[in-house]
Amino acid sequence: MKRSHAELVGAQIPNNAGDEAVPTAKKQKTDDDESEGQEALIQEPGGGVGSNANEWTKVEKRKKKKAAKANGCSGKEDIRDLIIHIVADGPPPNWLRIDNAQYIQKVVTLLVPGLTPELLSLPPLPTSATSNPNLPLAIPLLPRNPVGNTLSLSGTTSLTPHSIPATLSHTITTSATKADTNAASMAPHIPFIATTFTTACPTRAPGDQTRMHSVLSSFFNGPVSGEEKKRRMVVRAREEATMKPSPTQYLLTLEQMIENSYPVPSYMADVFEKPEGWVETPQPVSPSSPNAQEKENKWKQKGQEKIYAIDCEMCLTEDGKELTRVCLIDYYSGIVVYDQLVKPQKPITDYLTKYSGITEEQLAPVTTTLAQVQQHILRLLSPPAPAPNPFSTASSSSSAPPQAPPTAILLGHSLESDLNALKLCHPKCIDTAIIYHHPRGRPLKPALKWLTKKWINRDIQTRGEGGHDPEEDARACLDLLKKKVEGGPGFGEFRVDFESVFERMGRATGRSGRMGGAGGVKSAVVDLGNPATLHGLKATTCIGCKSDDEVVAGVLDVVQSHQFVFGRLTGLANVLGWITPKPSPDSPPAAPPSPTTRIPSPPPPDTLIPALQSLNSHLKSIHASLPSRTALIIFTGHSDPRKMSMLNQRKSAFENGLKSGKTMEQMRTEGIVWTTGDARELEESVERARRGLMFLGVK
């Protein structure tokens, strides 16, 4: 039904943590140019407890806990659930109420790390035990321009409360006046936030007491619905009933290989360009006779389809990491079929003995080259057809030529690393880092040492400074696969009831037929690097970028044709020093920071101001291009993670020193120190780093 009156925005915010909510309301136009003028009612509950709040009964205690949860800080999963509610008919969130959500046509979500309360002249979040840190923060108005008016952007309705109780307003004003002058002076350089949104909602990144977990993983992965869970259980039960337990059922699909950056053979997909020195396993030949397929199946049933567990060790040379040892073990017999030291092409600069187990004395007499190793392994993986029997009485015309054995399967842990070391592309792979799950779910991968202890109850990699033994690691992969085959597809999996947000959107039929359809909700990810192999794998459209300018151009390109668009702008975080380049696989491990290491000072204004102005221009460009009735969600993800990261590096160095058998005196002389005070400081820095902000609005 068409409506002509303005949108009503209501809110309730508690005066204090335990007081009743004060209802307020403010009318605003949803869009001055919208011809239909539909109404959308957006309300954020206050969660105040009624007059029975002080009664000490179990019922009232549960009610109070539930109310506190509704008022709680929004996590990344709350933002994800809000988006699914709007574009994919998901259940409504418990922290924000949106009536007539069907009138919102699209959702554009931007992750902008680096926008801190200090840069926006917001008051710091309270740290007192009696204060509620989860209340929305009022965004101060910008200084008046010479004409006497504040800057404004029309056509945007905030989804957050529009009025603040007097007590909270006084607190905000008092705190703001005490804020750092330099930080406060930055707010006019990014006026888009203050002129588009009225409040900022505090958020909290996932994590525990000592570590912050991946913001993107929490945002892009969520629980499946009960109906979908039942459907999956039925499908899995049907598959397990019809499929005999076999290692081949855990072969990686082409999609999995691409997602995990495997060097894919050219005959499977044109996604990997082999540099000089690379080889690939010959393409398996299709059966040429009627009995060939039957013969191949018999090979599989008898265990004659070879499976080799493999592990490689590398040393650092002038050209980066190069292969120095490779070990292959037969899956069925457990016999080591190949164990070879390899002489790198370039001089070794670091033997990385505590990781590789390789010493200068071991490699001194070795003359075997990588090319020789490649040829030997290729013969194992793709053996030639046996020669015809010269004593056979069958005529050459009636008998089929001997059939070559099927291509062998390679098994390893994060096998793509071993293939890169061998400079080898192979079509049949099983990866224990993929068939077993990390306790926190994808895209995290479990460590081989942890898997072996968890599922086989065996300790590996305990040699300390002696490094890893490739035979030990390869045998661990072999035993893990046998456990998986014995236990079934569900063995060793965690959080199997989670799925990508894009899978959930793909099943949506849309609201009133205005979006979705047979193909579900169209989604797009525009991000730095190659998001198609990471969090954007299952999105309808993925655009890889090299700069924020390209991200903005990508968002503008897809926003008209997609119902959900995600983009990430990292320019500000780069200037602040929050993002450090990811070390290449060839680089040696970095030395841990010392106790005297300090976080670098903030960038000077002449560096920070251009970054803020550039970000403001990007946000304005995206906002101006949004169609009417588009929800815009901006969230920062987290705060400065550098101190947390530095302390965790020191903690890891201390723990590794103890595991390697070093005494406290030895570690102290090496500058490796960890105290209870450091542990408390780590917990505090993690809590600060997990804090973020979120801004919601509808154009």
HUSULPE-V485235 format. One line per field, one symbol per residue. psi: psi as a letter, one per 30 degrees, with the letter a starting at -180 (. if undefined). burial: 1 if it has 9 or more other C-alpha atoms within 8 Angstrom, else 0. Layout:
BEGIN
psi->???
burial->???
END
This chain:
BEGIN
psi->kkkfllkkjllkkkelegllkjkllkklkekfgkeehlkkjkkjkegkkafgffkileeeeeeeeeeeeeflkklffeeeeeeeeefghllklffkkjkhfffjelkkkkjikfjleefghlklkkfkffljggkkkkjkllkklffgkllljlgkkkfllfkkleeeeeeeeeeefflkeeeeffeffifeeffelflkkklkllaafgkklkeeeeefklklleeeeeeeeeeeeeefefkkkkfffgkkleeeeeeghkjkkffekifkjjlkfllkkkkkkkkflffeeeeeeeeeeggfjkkkkkklkllkafgaklkfkkkkkkeefgkjfkjkkkjlelkkfkfhefefgkleeefefkfkleeeeeeeeeeeeiklklkkjfgkfkkfffkllkkkllklkkklkhfeeeeeefhkkkfjkkjffefklkfgllgkklkeeeeeeeffhkklhgfbffaljeeeeeeeeeeeeeeeeeflffkgklhfgllkfeeeeffkflkggflbaegakklkkjllbiffgcfgeglekkjklfleeeeeeeefefefgkfkkklkjgeeeeefgfkkkkklffklkkklllffklklllllefeeeeeeeeeeeeeeeeeffklkhkkkkkkfelajgeeeeeeeeeeeeeeeeeefgkleeeeefggjkkleeeeeeeeeeeeeffkalkkklk.
burial->000001111111111000111101100111100000111111111111100000000001101100110110111111111111111111011011110000111111111111111111111000000011111111100101000001100011111111011001100100110010001111101111011111111111111001110010111111010000100000000001000000100011000011100111110000010000011010000000000110010011000011111111111110001111111111100001001011110001001111111100001001011100110001101110000000000000000000001111111111110111111111011111101111001000110110111011000110010111111111111111111110010001110001111111111111100011100111111111011111111110011110010111011101100111111111111111010000000010000000000000000000111011101101111100010011111111111110110111111011001101010000110001110001100110111111111111111
END
